[in-house]
Amino acid sequence: MTRSFMSGILVVAFLLQPFLVLAETEEERRERLETELQNVERQILTQQRLVEDKQQERQSLERDISIIEGEIKKAQLGIQARAVAIEQLTDQIGEKEVVLDILEERLEKQQESLADLVRKSALLEEYSLVEVMLSKQSFSEFFNDVAVFQSLKESLNESLDVLHEIKADTVEQKTALESKQETEAEMKRIQEIEKTEIERKEAEKEQILTVTKGEEEAYQALLDSQRKTAAQLRNALFNLLGGGGGIPFPEAVSLAQYAEGVTGVDASLILAILEQETNLGSNLGSCLFTDSRSDKPVMHPTRDEPVFLAIADTLGFDPYTRTVSCPLYQGGSRVGWGGAMGPSQFIPSTWAIYGGMVNTGNGWEYDRSSDAIRRINGNSGPSNPFNNQDAFIATALLMRDNGADGSYYGDRLAALRYYAGWGGASNPANAFYGDQVMNRKSRLSQEIQILSN
């Protein structure tokens, strides 16, 4: 076979490629995306096991480089998995929209048919006995027409009821899919932010290899030089989003250790979560609360707005001047709700669980006996999501309830549940959050130890 002949085949194949892609059926596309997602998730789990195994080894150059590379790979795969998942949901929403269009058309036709029959029935009812007698129709023909019209009306009414049910069900499914897409898009947005973290890790790896030239002894010396001294830590600030801003690191440690004492959750893990939330929250920005009458509401209008207004009323602050996290927008469309409050970044409905806000059936009200944070702190007044000590306790309580137990696996899983809920914690695409929290915990644990010496 000559080279020119082979080149011709390649050219033909290249020209046919768009037609081959276009020939993909919807079912084939679904299967391809599902297979692609499963493959990416398997790779993420493989990288996760590698990182976890390395975490158990003694700190060394080889171990730390492997961990950095594993986390970079996992973050990249997470972004890829999330993109595929969003593509799947977009397809599903598109299918539902087509179904809705068809149903709307059928519904309109049925309504027109029913209206026509109603008009004809009204005309029949206006006939007098004399008019019937003078008409060419016999009595039997007339009453037969009436019976037919009545039967058709009943059938169309039944059909209309069925169409309404189908339409309502389809709208509900579409709404559910859009909600999932909002969640997927929000997490993808955050993962895009994490690209900066990937670049930082790549630079860190290159710096380590450049400085140490691959020698273990040089690496250990580098680690020693990078460790902060007790004096540096005493003068450092620990940044908190939506609370007191930057507070002295020793004060943050003291608050976390107090929360550890009353909940059993490691102080370094509490700080790691708060630091991670501050990092993400600062990227997501902050907004002033607006109510559901706004064209761009900040909070979920039924889940969070009523709770937030009740919290504001209980604590006595103006809800319209209070800063909370912003909703996410892409291309002018909202893809996720905002409304997270204070250092712990709890949305109002989550704060209600620990902060004593209860739904009485006639709205949300503060219930002193349900305020777990107040009971722990011994406060005379209601707990406050914008108060640092209350926020530390709230974070610790949620992490405890999420299963934090001091082990690497338990604490990482609790962190994932903090971020993505219990359902999203097992999604490999969310792994980056748990990894970053555990990295922060490791560093903060060392810093707390240095501070206490």
LOPANU-288665 format. One line per 3 residues: their letters; for each residue x, y, z of N, C-alpha, C. Coordinates in steps of 0.02 Angstrom, whole numbers. Layout:
N
A) X,Y,Z,X,Y,Z,X,Y,Z | ...;
***
This chain:
453
MTR) 42,-59,0,0,0,0,45,62,0 | 32,107,-48,76,165,-54,59,217,-2 | 108,262,11,99,316,60,44,363,36;
SFM) 40,377,-31,-10,423,-57,-81,395,-47 | -86,327,-55,-152,296,-45,-174,302,27 | -126,290,73,-141,296,145,-161,368,162;
SGI) -126,416,132,-141,486,145,-212,502,122 | -231,473,65,-299,484,40,-351,458,87 | -338,399,116,-385,370,164,-392,415,225;
LVV) -335,441,249,-337,485,308,-376,549,294 | -367,577,232,-404,637,214,-479,624,212 | -499,567,183,-570,550,179,-599,541,249;
AFL) -560,506,292,-582,495,361,-591,561,398 | -545,607,385,-549,673,418,-611,711,394 | -625,708,329,-682,743,302,-747,713,325;
LQP) -748,647,337,-808,614,359,-821,621,433 | -771,642,471,-776,644,544,-837,685,568 | -850,745,542,-908,782,565,-973,745,555;
FLV) -978,707,497,-1039,670,483,-1046,611,530 | -990,581,550,-992,526,598,-1015,550,666 | -992,610,685,-1012,639,749,-1087,655,748;
LAE) -1109,685,691,-1179,703,685,-1224,642,685 | -1198,585,665,-1238,524,660,-1251,493,728 | -1219,519,780,-1228,491,847,-1300,502,871;
TEE) -1333,448,891,-1401,454,915,-1402,480,987 | -1462,500,1009,-1468,525,1078,-1449,471,1128 | -1471,409,1114,-1455,354,1159,-1380,341,1161;
ERR) -1348,344,1103,-1275,335,1101,-1239,390,1138 | -1265,452,1131,-1234,508,1167,-1240,499,1242 | -1300,477,1265,-1310,465,1337,-1262,413,1362;
ERL) -1256,359,1324,-1212,304,1345,-1139,327,1346 | -1120,367,1295,-1051,391,1292,-1034,435,1351 | -1079,482,1367,-1067,527,1423,-1065,490,1489;
ETE) -1110,441,1497,-1111,402,1558,-1047,362,1566 | -1024,332,1511,-962,294,1513,-903,339,1528 | -902,399,1497,-848,446,1508,-847,468,1581;
LQN) -906,482,1610,-910,503,1680,-886,448,1726 | -907,386,1713,-886,330,1755,-810,320,1752 | -782,328,1693,-709,320,1686,-672,374,1725;
VER) -696,436,1721,-664,490,1758,-670,479,1833 | -729,458,1855,-739,447,1927,-695,390,1952 | -685,339,1912,-640,284,1932,-569,310,1940;
QIL) -548,353,1893,-481,382,1898,-473,425,1960 | -527,463,1977,-525,504,2037,-516,461,2099 | -555,407,2103,-550,361,2160,-481,329,2165;
TQQ) -452,313,2108,-384,285,2107,-334,335,2135 | -339,398,2112,-295,450,2137,-306,462,2212 | -369,457,2233,-385,468,2304,-352,415,2347;
RLV) -355,352,2325,-323,298,2364,-247,308,2367 | -219,330,2311,-146,342,2310,-127,397,2360 | -167,452,2360,-152,507,2406,-160,484,2478;
EDK) -215,447,2493,-227,424,2561,-170,377,2585 | -147,334,2541,-92,289,2559,-29,330,2574 | -16,380,2533,44,421,2543,40,462,2608;
QQE) -23,482,2625,-31,522,2686,-9,483,2748 | -13,417,2744,6,376,2802,81,366,2808 | 118,383,2756,191,373,2757,226,431,2794;
RQS) 287,419,2814,327,471,2846,340,526,2795 | 340,589,2820,350,645,2775,419,642,2743 | 419,644,2678,482,641,2640,471,676,2574;
LER) 525,687,2538,522,720,2473,479,680,2425 | 494,616,2420,457,572,2374,383,571,2390 | 367,565,2455,298,562,2477,261,627,2462;
DIS) 291,684,2477,256,748,2468,248,766,2394 | 297,749,2354,290,761,2281,234,718,2253 | 230,655,2276,177,610,2253,108,636,2273;
IIE) 103,663,2334,39,690,2358,19,751,2316 | 67,795,2304,52,855,2263,29,835,2194 | 64,788,2163,46,766,2095,-23,733,2095;
GEI) -36,693,2148,-101,659,2153,-158,709,2161 | -147,760,2201,-200,810,2212,-211,853,2150 | -158,867,2114,-165,904,2051,-207,864,2002;
KKA) -190,800,1996,-225,756,1950,-298,749,1969 | -311,742,2035,-380,735,2058,-420,798,2044 | -391,855,2055,-427,918,2043,-443,925,1969;
QLG) -396,907,1926,-409,911,1854,-464,863,1833 | -462,802,1860,-514,753,1845,-582,775,1872 | -581,808,1931,-643,832,1960,-678,882,1916;
IQA) -639,928,1889,-667,978,1843,-695,944,1781 | -659,895,1756,-681,858,1697,-746,820,1711 | -750,788,1769,-810,750,1787,-870,796,1793;
RAV) -859,853,1824,-914,900,1834,-939,925,1767 | -894,938,1720,-914,963,1654,-957,911,1618 | -939,847,1623,-978,794,1592,-1047,789,1624;
AIE) -1050,792,1690,-1113,788,1726,-1160,844,1706 | -1133,904,1699,-1174,961,1678,-1200,951,1607 | -1157,924,1565,-1178,910,1496,-1236,860,1494;
QLT) -1232,809,1537,-1287,761,1541,-1352,794,1563 | -1348,835,1614,-1408,868,1639,-1437,917,1589 | -1393,951,1553,-1416,997,1501,-1456,960,1448;
DQI) -1432,901,1428,-1468,860,1380,-1536,840,1407 | -1538,819,1470,-1601,797,1499,-1651,854,1505 | -1627,913,1522,-1671,971,1527,-1698,989,1457;
GEK) -1655,984,1407,-1677,997,1339,-1732,949,1317 | -1726,885,1337,-1778,836,1320,-1843,854,1354 | -1840,875,1417,-1900,893,1453,-1933,955,1422;
EVV) -1893,1001,1398,-1921,1061,1366,-1958,1043,1302 | -1932,995,1265,-1967,973,1204,-2034,942,1222 | -2034,900,1274,-2096,868,1297,-2146,921,1319;
LDI) -2122,972,1354,-2166,1026,1376,-2197,1063,1317 | -2157,1075,1265,-2183,1109,1206,-2238,1068,1173 | -2227,1002,1168,-2277,958,1138,-2341,958,1179;
LEE) -2333,954,1245,-2391,953,1289,-2430,1019,1285 | -2393,1075,1281,-2425,1140,1275,-2467,1143,1211 | -2439,1116,1157,-2475,1117,1093,-2538,1074,1096;
RLE) -2530,1014,1125,-2588,970,1132,-2641,1000,1178 | -2617,1032,1231,-2663,1063,1278,-2702,1119,1245 | -2668,1159,1205,-2701,1214,1170,-2754,1188,1122;
KQQ) -2739,1135,1085,-2787,1106,1038,-2847,1078,1074 | -2834,1044,1130,-2889,1016,1168,-2934,1071,1195 | -2903,1125,1218,-2942,1181,1245,-2984,1213,1190;
ESL) -2956,1219,1129,-2994,1246,1073,-3054,1201,1056 | -3041,1136,1055,-3095,1088,1040,-3150,1091,1092 | -3129,1096,1155,-3178,1099,1210,-3218,1163,1205;
ADL) -3185,1219,1190,-3220,1283,1184,-3271,1281,1127 | -3252,1248,1073,-3298,1242,1016,-3360,1202,1035 | -3348,1148,1073,-3404,1107,1094,-3449,1144,1144;
VRK) -3418,1184,1187,-3457,1223,1235,-3502,1272,1198 | -3475,1303,1146,-3515,1350,1107,-3574,1315,1072 | -3559,1257,1043,-3612,1219,1009,-3665,1194,1059;
SAL) -3642,1175,1118,-3689,1152,1170,-3734,1209,1191 | -3705,1269,1197,-3744,1327,1217,-3798,1343,1165 | -3780,1334,1102,-3829,1345,1048,-3886,1295,1053;
LEE) -3869,1232,1067,-3921,1180,1074,-3969,1196,1131 | -3940,1221,1186,-3981,1236,1244,-4029,1294,1232 | -4012,1336,1182,-4054,1394,1166,-4114,1376,1121;
YSL) -4112,1314,1091,-4168,1293,1049,-4232,1286,1091 | -4286,1312,1067,-4351,1302,1100,-4384,1240,1069 | -4436,1216,1101,-4471,1158,1076,-4500,1172,1006;
VEV) -4527,1234,996,-4556,1252,931,-4502,1249,877 | -4441,1275,895,-4387,1275,846,-4367,1205,827 | -4368,1161,877,-4351,1091,863,-4404,1060,818;
MLS) -4468,1075,834,-4522,1046,793,-4521,1072,722 | -4503,1137,714,-4502,1166,647,-4439,1147,607 | -4389,1121,644,-4327,1102,609,-4338,1038,571;
KQS) -4291,1023,529,-4296,962,490,-4277,901,530 | -4245,912,589,-4223,855,629,-4282,823,663 | -4279,759,672,-4328,724,713,-4307,731,786;
FSE) -4355,715,831,-4338,719,903,-4280,672,919 | -4281,613,890,-4228,564,906,-4160,588,882 | -4159,621,823,-4095,648,798,-4070,703,843;
FFN) -4117,746,865,-4097,802,908,-4067,777,974 | -4102,732,1007,-4078,709,1072,-4015,666,1064 | -4010,634,1007,-3948,596,995,-3889,643,990;
DVA) -3899,701,955,-3845,750,950,-3825,776,1019 | -3876,788,1061,-3862,812,1129,-3821,762,1167 | -3840,699,1162,-3804,646,1198,-3732,640,1173;
VFQ) -3723,648,1108,-3656,644,1079,-3613,701,1104 | -3642,762,1102,-3605,819,1127,-3585,811,1200 | -3633,786,1241,-3619,777,1312,-3564,726,1323;
SLK) -3566,673,1285,-3515,621,1291,-3446,648,1271 | -3445,686,1217,-3381,714,1195,-3353,764,1245 | -3398,803,1274,-3376,851,1325,-3344,815,1384;
ESL) -3375,761,1406,-3349,724,1463,-3281,693,1445 | -3276,667,1384,-3212,637,1363,-3157,689,1360 | -3175,747,1332,-3124,799,1326,-3104,826,1395;
NES) -3151,829,1440,-3134,851,1508,-3086,802,1541 | -3099,738,1531,-3053,688,1559,-2984,693,1527 | -2984,702,1461,-2921,710,1425,-2883,771,1449;
LDV) -2921,825,1460,-2890,887,1483,-2859,879,1552 | -2894,843,1595,-2868,829,1663,-2803,790,1659 | -2802,740,1614,-2742,700,1605,-2684,742,1581;
LHE) -2698,785,1532,-2645,829,1506,-2618,876,1559 | -2664,902,1600,-2642,946,1655,-2595,908,1703 | -2613,846,1717,-2572,805,1762,-2503,792,1731;
IKA) -2503,775,1666,-2439,762,1632,-2396,825,1630 | -2428,881,1616,-2391,944,1613,-2362,961,1681 | -2402,953,1734,-2378,968,1802,-2320,922,1820;
DTV) -2326,859,1801,-2272,811,1816,-2209,829,1778 | -2216,848,1715,-2158,866,1675,-2125,929,1701 | -2165,978,1720,-2138,1040,1748,-2099,1024,1812;
EQK) -2127,980,1853,-2094,961,1915,-2026,927,1901 | -2025,883,1851,-1963,849,1832,-1912,899,1805 | -1936,945,1764,-1892,996,1735,-1862,1040,1790;
TAL) -1905,1058,1839,-1881,1099,1895,-1828,1062,1935 | -1840,997,1945,-1791,956,1982,-1725,952,1944 | -1728,945,1879,-1668,941,1839,-1631,1008,1839;
ESK) -1668,1062,1835,-1636,1128,1837,-1602,1140,1904 | -1634,1115,1957,-1604,1121,2024,-1538,1084,2027 | -1538,1023,1997,-1476,985,1995,-1423,1021,1953;
QET) -1446,1051,1898,-1398,1086,1856,-1369,1147,1891 | -1411,1180,1932,-1386,1236,1971,-1330,1213,2018 | -1343,1157,2051,-1293,1130,2097,-1229,1111,2061;
EAE) -1238,1077,2004,-1180,1056,1965,-1140,1117,1941 | -1176,1167,1916,-1143,1227,1890,-1108,1265,1945 | -1139,1267,2004,-1109,1303,2060,-1043,1269,2080;
MKR) -1044,1203,2084,-983,1167,2103,-930,1173,2048 | -952,1173,1986,-904,1180,1932,-872,1250,1935 | -913,1300,1952,-887,1368,1959,-832,1370,2013;
IQE) -846,1337,2068,-798,1336,2123,-736,1297,2103 | -747,1243,2066,-689,1204,2043,-646,1244,1994 | -679,1287,1955,-640,1330,1910,-595,1376,1951;
IEK) -622,1399,2008,-581,1440,2053,-520,1400,2076 | -530,1335,2085,-476,1293,2110,-420,1283,2059 | -431,1305,1998,-377,1302,1949,-317,1342,1973;
TEI) -332,1396,2009,-278,1436,2039,-238,1394,2088 | -274,1353,2126,-240,1309,2174,-197,1258,2138 | -221,1233,2082,-181,1185,2043,-116,1218,2019;
ERK) -123,1279,1994,-64,1315,1971,-15,1327,2028 | -42,1343,2087,1,1353,2146,38,1290,2164 | 3,1233,2160,36,1170,2177,89,1151,2126;
EAE) 75,1166,2063,125,1153,2011,188,1194,2025 | 178,1257,2043,235,1301,2057,272,1277,2120 | 233,1253,2169,263,1228,2231,307,1167,2216;
KEQ) 281,1123,2175,319,1063,2157,384,1081,2122 | 379,1128,2074,439,1148,2037,490,1181,2083 | 465,1221,2130,511,1254,2177,547,1203,2220;
ILT) 509,1154,2245,538,1102,2287,593,1065,2250 | 578,1046,2189,627,1007,2150,687,1049,2131 | 676,1114,2119,731,1158,2101,777,1169,2160;
VTK) 747,1183,2219,787,1199,2278,824,1138,2304 | 789,1081,2306,818,1021,2337,859,979,2289 | 848,989,2223,881,948,2172,868,873,2185;
GEE) 809,860,2214,789,790,2225,822,757,2284 | 855,795,2328,890,765,2385,848,772,2448 | 840,716,2484,798,713,2544,822,761,2598;
EAY) 888,762,2609,915,804,2662,901,878,2649 | 908,897,2587,894,967,2569,820,983,2577 | 778,933,2565,706,943,2572,686,953,2645;
QAL) 714,913,2690,700,921,2761,723,989,2786 | 779,1013,2760,804,1080,2779,756,1134,2754 | 728,1123,2694,680,1171,2667,617,1173,2710;
LDS) 593,1115,2732,534,1112,2775,546,1150,2840 | 604,1140,2869,620,1175,2931,620,1250,2922 | 646,1273,2866,650,1345,2854,581,1375,2841;
QRK) 533,1334,2818,466,1359,2801,419,1360,2861 | 436,1322,2913,392,1319,2971,393,1385,3008 | 333,1410,3024,329,1473,3060,350,1463,3132;
TAA) 379,1515,3160,399,1513,3230,339,1533,3273 | 344,1519,3338,290,1537,3384,278,1612,3383 | 331,1651,3378,324,1724,3377,286,1746,3315;
QLR) 301,1716,3258,266,1733,3197,192,1716,3202 | 177,1659,3232,107,1637,3238,68,1682,3285 | 101,1706,3338,67,1750,3386,47,1816,3352;
NAL) 85,1836,3303,71,1900,3269,31,1890,3205 | 15,1827,3188,-22,1814,3126,-97,1826,3136 | -131,1839,3081,-204,1847,3082,-236,1787,3051;
FNL) -293,1767,3080,-333,1713,3051,-395,1746,3021 | -402,1742,2955,-456,1778,2921,-521,1740,2927 | -574,1777,2942,-641,1748,2947,-688,1788,2902;
LGG) -727,1752,2862,-773,1785,2817,-839,1800,2852 | -861,1861,2847,-927,1879,2873,-930,1884,2948 | -873,1880,2982,-873,1886,3055,-832,1945,3076;
GGG) -779,1932,3115,-738,1987,3139,-680,2003,3093 | -682,1979,3031,-627,1991,2985,-566,1953,3007 | -508,1985,3007,-447,1952,3030,-440,1958,3105;
IPF) -438,1902,3140,-428,1903,3213,-360,1872,3227 | -328,1888,3284,-263,1858,3300,-267,1782,3299 | -216,1751,3271,-215,1678,3266,-223,1645,3334;
PEA) -190,1669,3387,-200,1638,3453,-273,1640,3476 | -308,1694,3459,-379,1699,3477,-420,1648,3439 | -404,1639,3375,-440,1588,3335,-427,1519,3363;
VSL) -366,1505,3383,-349,1440,3412,-387,1429,3477 | -390,1482,3518,-426,1477,3581,-500,1462,3570 | -532,1496,3522,-602,1483,3506,-612,1412,3481;
AQY) -566,1388,3438,-571,1321,3411,-561,1268,3465 | -515,1280,3510,-502,1232,3565,-561,1230,3613 | -593,1287,3624,-654,1288,3665,-708,1246,3631;
AEG) -717,1255,3565,-767,1217,3528,-750,1142,3529 | -686,1126,3525,-664,1056,3529,-684,1027,3597 | -674,1066,3651,-689,1041,3718,-762,1024,3728;
VTG) -807,1060,3694,-879,1048,3704,-911,1003,3651 | -874,989,3597,-902,947,3543,-860,886,3527 | -796,888,3544,-752,831,3529,-721,835,3460;
VDA) -735,887,3422,-707,894,3354,-640,929,3359 | -590,901,3326,-521,928,3329,-519,1002,3312 | -484,1041,3353,-479,1113,3343,-449,1130,3274;
SLI) -399,1091,3254,-367,1105,3189,-416,1093,3131 | -463,1046,3140,-512,1032,3088,-563,1090,3084 | -583,1115,3142,-629,1172,3144,-598,1232,3108;
LAI) -535,1246,3124,-501,1302,3091,-493,1289,3016 | -480,1227,2998,-471,1211,2927,-535,1223,2888 | -592,1205,2917,-656,1216,2884,-670,1291,2876;
LEQ) -659,1328,2930,-672,1400,2928,-626,1435,2879 | -563,1413,2876,-516,1442,2829,-536,1426,2757 | -557,1364,2746,-579,1343,2679,-641,1382,2657;
ETN) -689,1390,2702,-750,1427,2686,-735,1501,2672 | -688,1529,2710,-668,1598,2699,-635,1606,2631 | -594,1557,2612,-560,1559,2548,-611,1555,2491;
LGS) -658,1509,2495,-709,1503,2443,-755,1563,2443 | -776,1584,2503,-822,1640,2508,-795,1705,2482 | -729,1716,2492,-699,1777,2467,-699,1778,2391;
NLG) -695,1719,2361,-699,1715,2288,-770,1725,2263 | -819,1703,2303,-888,1709,2282,-917,1778,2296 | -881,1818,2334,-903,1886,2346,-956,1890,2401;
SCL) -983,1949,2411,-1035,1959,2462,-1087,2007,2435 | -1149,1997,2458,-1205,2037,2434,-1247,2061,2492 | -1287,2112,2479,-1337,2133,2527,-1401,2093,2513;
FTD) -1435,2076,2567,-1497,2038,2560,-1549,2077,2521 | -1584,2043,2476,-1642,2073,2444,-1699,2023,2448 | -1760,2046,2453,-1816,2000,2462,-1838,1971,2396;
SRS) -1888,1928,2398,-1909,1891,2339,-1943,1935,2287 | -1957,1998,2304,-1987,2044,2254,-1934,2071,2206 | -1870,2061,2223,-1817,2085,2179,-1814,2042,2117;
DKP) -1789,2071,2063,-1782,2032,2002,-1723,1982,2007 | -1679,1993,2055,-1623,1947,2065,-1615,1934,2140 | -1659,1893,2169,-1655,1878,2241,-1590,1843,2258;
VMH) -1564,1857,2317,-1501,1827,2339,-1511,1757,2365 | -1562,1749,2408,-1574,1685,2442,-1631,1646,2409 | -1632,1582,2425,-1689,1541,2404,-1752,1571,2436;
PTR) -1803,1588,2396,-1859,1627,2421,-1903,1592,2473 | -1907,1526,2470,-1949,1490,2518,-1909,1454,2572 | -1851,1430,2555,-1810,1391,2603,-1773,1436,2652;
DEP) -1745,1493,2627,-1700,1532,2668,-1724,1603,2686 | -1758,1636,2640,-1778,1706,2653,-1820,1714,2717 | -1871,1672,2727,-1912,1680,2789,-1871,1669,2852;
VFL) -1823,1621,2849,-1781,1608,2908,-1736,1667,2921 | -1706,1694,2869,-1661,1751,2877,-1697,1811,2907 | -1757,1825,2883,-1796,1881,2910,-1812,1870,2984;
AIA) -1826,1807,3002,-1840,1791,3072,-1778,1799,3115 | -1719,1779,3088,-1656,1787,3124,-1643,1862,3135 | -1653,1902,3083,-1643,1974,3088,-1689,2005,3140;
DTL) -1751,1983,3140,-1799,2009,3189,-1780,1989,3260 | -1756,1928,3268,-1736,1902,3334,-1676,1939,3360 | -1626,1950,3317,-1563,1981,3338,-1565,2057,3334;
GFD) -1615,2084,3299,-1623,2156,3297,-1578,2192,3248 | -1561,2160,3192,-1522,2196,3141,-1564,2206,3078 | -1543,2252,3037,-1578,2268,2975,-1558,2216,2922;
PYT) -1604,2174,2900,-1586,2121,2852,-1563,2149,2785 | -1585,2209,2768,-1569,2237,2702,-1500,2269,2698 | -1467,2274,2755,-1399,2302,2754,-1347,2250,2777;
RTV) -1370,2189,2789,-1325,2136,2812,-1294,2099,2753 | -1229,2090,2755,-1193,2057,2701,-1197,1982,2707 | -1214,1949,2652,-1214,1876,2647,-1181,1857,2581;
SCP) -1171,1792,2571,-1139,1771,2508,-1185,1783,2449 | -1154,1793,2391,-1191,1809,2330,-1215,1745,2294 | -1270,1751,2258,-1289,1696,2212,-1240,1695,2154;
LYQ) -1237,1639,2121,-1192,1632,2063,-1231,1645,1999 | -1201,1684,1955,-1231,1698,1890,-1183,1681,1834 | -1209,1650,1782,-1170,1636,1722,-1211,1657,1662;
GGS) -1181,1700,1622,-1216,1723,1562,-1282,1759,1578 | -1284,1792,1635,-1344,1828,1655,-1397,1786,1689 | -1386,1721,1694,-1434,1676,1726,-1406,1650,1792;
RVG) -1450,1647,1842,-1429,1622,1907,-1419,1547,1904 | -1363,1524,1931,-1348,1452,1932,-1336,1427,2003 | -1355,1466,2052,-1347,1444,2121,-1367,1499,2169;
WGG) -1397,1480,2226,-1419,1529,2275,-1363,1551,2321 | -1368,1612,2346,-1323,1638,2397,-1356,1638,2465 | -1332,1683,2508,-1364,1689,2574,-1326,1659,2631;
AMG) -1265,1631,2618,-1226,1602,2673,-1203,1658,2720 | -1205,1643,2786,-1195,1696,2836,-1133,1683,2878 | -1096,1736,2893,-1044,1735,2944,-986,1688,2930;
PSQ) -943,1678,2979,-883,1637,2969,-897,1565,2950 | -951,1536,2978,-965,1466,2963,-997,1457,2895 | -1021,1512,2865,-1053,1511,2799,-1113,1463,2797;
FIP) -1153,1465,2850,-1215,1427,2851,-1269,1467,2814 | -1309,1432,2773,-1368,1465,2746,-1419,1467,2804 | -1467,1513,2801,-1514,1521,2857,-1549,1456,2879;
STW) -1570,1415,2831,-1606,1354,2849,-1561,1304,2886 | -1496,1306,2873,-1450,1263,2911,-1437,1292,2980 | -1428,1358,2983,-1418,1390,3049,-1476,1376,3095;
AIY) -1537,1373,3067,-1597,1361,3108,-1592,1297,3149 | -1557,1246,3122,-1551,1181,3156,-1518,1189,3224 | -1465,1230,3227,-1426,1238,3288,-1440,1303,3325;
GGM) -1470,1352,3288,-1479,1419,3316,-1547,1433,3345 | -1591,1382,3350,-1654,1390,3385,-1710,1420,3344 | -1705,1423,3279,-1759,1449,3237,-1805,1390,3218;
VNT) -1869,1396,3233,-1917,1341,3220,-1975,1367,3179 | -2003,1322,3139,-2061,1338,3098,-2124,1319,3137 | -2162,1368,3157,-2222,1356,3198,-2283,1338,3156;
GNG) -2276,1340,3091,-2334,1330,3047,-2362,1396,3024 | -2349,1449,3063,-2370,1516,3044,-2310,1561,3030 | -2252,1530,3018,-2191,1568,3006,-2136,1544,3052;
WEY) -2077,1574,3044,-2019,1555,3083,-2012,1600,3144 | -1997,1568,3201,-1988,1605,3263,-1929,1576,3302 | -1902,1617,3347,-1847,1594,3389,-1874,1556,3449;
DRS) -1845,1496,3462,-1864,1456,3519,-1802,1445,3562 | -1800,1476,3620,-1742,1474,3664,-1720,1403,3681 | -1769,1360,3693,-1752,1291,3712,-1721,1250,3656;
SDA) -1730,1273,3593,-1702,1237,3535,-1634,1265,3514 | -1610,1316,3549,-1547,1349,3531,-1488,1311,3562 | -1461,1262,3525,-1406,1220,3550,-1343,1261,3561;
IRR) -1330,1310,3519,-1270,1351,3525,-1273,1392,3590 | -1331,1422,3604,-1339,1462,3664,-1329,1419,3727 | -1356,1357,3726,-1348,1313,3784,-1275,1298,3798;
ING) -1237,1286,3745,-1166,1270,3753,-1127,1330,3778 | -1140,1388,3749,-1102,1448,3767,-1127,1480,3832 | -1187,1461,3853,-1215,1492,3912,-1235,1564,3902;
NSG) -1251,1581,3840,-1271,1650,3825,-1341,1665,3853 | -1352,1727,3871,-1419,1747,3893,-1464,1761,3834 | -1434,1780,3777,-1473,1797,3718,-1467,1744,3664;
PSN) -1502,1753,3608,-1500,1704,3553,-1430,1700,3522 | -1415,1643,3494,-1351,1635,3458,-1353,1676,3394 | -1293,1694,3371,-1287,1742,3315,-1238,1715,3264;
PFN) -1261,1705,3201,-1216,1677,3150,-1158,1722,3132 | -1162,1787,3151,-1109,1834,3135,-1062,1845,3193 | -1073,1807,3248,-1029,1809,3306,-977,1754,3300;
NQD) -913,1771,3310,-860,1722,3299,-867,1659,3343 | -878,1668,3407,-882,1610,3451,-942,1566,3433 | -999,1597,3419,-1057,1558,3399,-1045,1520,3334;
AFI) -1010,1554,3287,-996,1522,3223,-949,1463,3231 | -898,1469,3275,-852,1414,3287,-890,1354,3315 | -936,1367,3363,-976,1313,3392,-1020,1280,3339;
ATA) -1052,1322,3298,-1096,1295,3246,-1058,1250,3198 | -999,1272,3177,-958,1231,3132,-940,1164,3165 | -920,1167,3229,-901,1106,3265,-961,1059,3272;
LLM) -1020,1086,3287,-1079,1044,3295,-1097,1009,3230 | -1095,1046,3174,-1111,1015,3110,-1059,963,3091 | -995,977,3103,-943,929,3088,-950,866,3131;
RDN) -968,875,3194,-981,818,3237,-1038,775,3210 | -1092,809,3192,-1150,773,3166,-1136,742,3097 | -1087,769,3063,-1067,741,2998,-1021,681,3005;
GAD) -999,666,3065,-959,606,3076,-885,617,3088 | -864,679,3101,-793,692,3115,-772,653,3177 | -719,613,3171,-698,571,3228,-623,573,3241;
GSY) -587,618,3209,-515,623,3220,-473,584,3172 | -504,536,3136,-466,497,3086,-464,536,3021 | -416,518,2978,-410,553,2914,-474,542,2873;
YGD) -497,480,2869,-556,464,2829,-619,497,2858 | -629,491,2924,-688,519,2955,-692,595,2950 | -635,628,2962,-635,701,2959,-644,726,2887;
RLA) -613,691,2839,-619,711,2769,-691,702,2745 | -723,647,2764,-792,635,2745,-838,687,2776 | -826,704,2839,-867,756,2873,-860,823,2837;
ALR) -799,838,2815,-788,901,2778,-826,901,2712 | -826,845,2677,-862,840,2614,-937,848,2626 | -962,821,2681,-1033,828,2697,-1049,901,2715;
YYA) -1003,934,2745,-1011,1005,2762,-1020,1046,2698 | -983,1026,2647,-982,1063,2584,-1039,1043,2537 | -1049,977,2528,-1094,953,2476,-1153,914,2502;
GWG) -1162,911,2569,-1217,871,2596,-1199,797,2595 | -1241,757,2626,-1226,686,2631,-1229,652,2563 | -1274,675,2520,-1279,644,2454,-1220,661,2410;
GAS) -1197,723,2413,-1141,744,2370,-1073,725,2396 | -1069,701,2459,-1003,685,2488,-969,627,2453 | -1008,583,2424,-979,524,2391,-962,537,2318;
NPA) -979,597,2293,-965,614,2223,-890,628,2215 | -854,588,2176,-782,599,2168,-764,668,2144 | -810,701,2109,-795,768,2082,-788,820,2138;
NAF) -812,804,2198,-807,850,2254,-746,838,2297 | -704,791,2276,-647,770,2317,-601,827,2336 | -595,876,2291,-547,931,2303,-560,966,2369;
YGD) -624,973,2388,-640,1009,2450,-613,971,2511 | -627,906,2513,-602,866,2569,-527,866,2572 | -494,862,2514,-421,861,2512,-392,926,2539;
QVM) -421,981,2519,-394,1046,2540,-405,1057,2615 | -463,1035,2640,-475,1042,2712,-423,1001,2751 | -409,940,2728,-362,897,2765,-291,924,2760;
NRK) -273,955,2704,-208,987,2698,-203,1046,2747 | -256,1084,2751,-257,1140,2798,-254,1114,2870 | -290,1061,2884,-290,1033,2952,-220,1012,2972;
SRL) -184,979,2926,-116,956,2941,-70,1015,2958 | -74,1068,2918,-33,1127,2931,-53,1161,2996 | -119,1170,3006,-142,1205,3065,-127,1165,3129;
SQE) -130,1099,3124,-113,1058,3182,-40,1070,3204 | 5,1074,3155,75,1089,3170,83,1159,3200 | 45,1207,3172,51,1275,3196,24,1283,3267;
IQI) -31,1246,3282,-58,1248,3350,-7,1219,3399 | 26,1165,3377,76,1134,3421,136,1181,3433 | 158,1214,3380,213,1262,3387,193,1319,3434;
LSN) 131,1343,3426,107,1398,3467,105,1380,3541 | 89,1317,3555,81,1296,3625,148,1281,3659 | 202,1275,3620,269,1261,3649,300,1322,3681;
***
